[in-house]
Amino acid sequence: MNYRNIKDLNNTILRELHILPRDFDLVVGIPRSGMLPANILALYLNKPYTDIDSFMNGHIYKAGARSQFFDESDYKKILVVDDSIASGSAMKECKEKLKHLEDKFDLNYCAIYVIPGKEKMVDYYFEHVPLPRYFQWNILNHTSLEKACFDIDGVLCADPTEEQNDDGEKYIDFILNAPPLFVPGAKIGTIVTSRLEKYRKETEKWLDANNIRYNDLIMLDLPNKEARQRLNNHGGHKAKAYMSKPYVLFIESELSQAIEINRISKKPVLCTANFEMIFEAESFMYNLKSGKHLPFLREFALKIRNKARQLKHSHSYG
C-alpha cells in the first residue's frame, strides 16, 4: 500500500523543485488530477498556469483575473504536468493531443509520481511510487472502492450533534437530512456503521437520495443507544466486517477507531479526520496480495487475470 496525501504532494514538490529549470513560461495541467500539482508548481515557480483545453484555445490564468488570452510569442517553453504515471496511457493521449503544437511551443512533460520503469515517458519526475497506490485527491473516485469499507457518520455525512443524537425523533430527522460530506464517485463494497439496525430504512433512504452506490450495509444489531455505549466496540465491529472479505481499505472518520481497526485487521485504514493512512500493523497475506512480499507472485497473478479478461472479451465478440 502506497499512499500520498496533499501534504505529501506539497512536500515532494518542495523537496525536488530544484530539478526544474526556471525558464518555463507557462505551466499546463492535465485535467483532472494534474491540475492540483500544476497549480502548486505554478505558485512556486511564479508562472501563469492553465489546463490543456484552455491552453489549446489560447487561455491562461493570471493573478487577479479569471482567464486571459495569451500571445504565443510571449509563451514558448511550456511545462505540461500530471500527478502520476502508471500505465502511461493518459500521458500518451495528452502528447497526441498536443502534437500539432510542437512546432509552435517547446513542450516539456512532467509527472510528480511515476512507477518504476515509466521514467522515460516524461522529461521530469519527482518520486517513484510503485503500485498499489492511492492519492488523497482521487481516492474517492478510485475503481477499487468496491474492495473497500466505508463508515457513514463523519465520512459519507457529517456527525450528528449531541442534541441530534437522542436515539429518537431528532436522530431520525438527522439521518434523513444529514448533510453529505465525502461522497464517492465509485461504488462502495460495504458500508460499515455503528448505527443501530432499527435505523436501516432511514439510512438506506438517505444513501439512495445522495446517489451513494454500495453492495452491502452492515449495522449494529442492538436495541438502543445505551446498549451500544455499554458494548463500546465500534472498532471491533468495523474490523470484523473488514476482515470478512478480501477488502483492501477501510475509510473511517475517527482517529482512535482507525487505529483500532488497523490493529485488529492488520490492513490499512484511511482516516478522514486528517487524511492520513493508518497502517502500522501489516499481515503477511495482505502484503503478499499487495506485492510488498514476493512481488513477482503479484505480477504473475495480474498477468493471468489480464489474460483471462482478454479471452473473455474475445469470446464475447467472437
Sequence and secondary structure as in RCSB ss.txt:
>XXXX:A:sequence
MNYRNIKDLNNTILRELHILPRDFDLVVGIPRSGMLPANILALYLNKPYTDIDSFMNGHIYKAGARSQFFDESDY
KKILVVDDSIASGSAMKECKEKLKHLEDKFDLNYCAIYVIPGKEKMVDYYFEHVPLPRYFQWNILNHTSLEKACF
DIDGVLCADPTEEQNDDGEKYIDFILNAPPLFVPGAKIGTIVTSRLEKYRKETEKWLDANNIRYNDLIMLDLPNK
EARQRLNNHGGHKAKAYMSKPYVLFIESELSQAIEINRISKKPVLCTANFEMIFEAESFMYNLKSGKHLPFLREF
ALKIRNKARQLKHSHSYG
>XXXX:A:secstr
 EEE HHHHHHHHHHHGGGS S   EEEE TTTTHHHHHHHHHHHT  EEEHHHHHTTEEEETTEEEEE  GGG 
 EEEEEEEEESSSHHHHHHHHHHGGGTTTSEEEEEEEEE TT GGGSSEEEEE  SSEEETTTGGG GGGGGEEE
 SBTTTB    TTT SSSHHHHHHHHH  B    SS EEEEEEEEEGGGHHHHHHHHHHTT  EEEEEEE  SSH
HHHHHH  HHHHHHHHHHTTT  EEEES HHHHHHHHHHH S EEETTTTEEE     HHHHHHHTSSSHHHHHH
HHHHHHHHHHHHHHHHH 
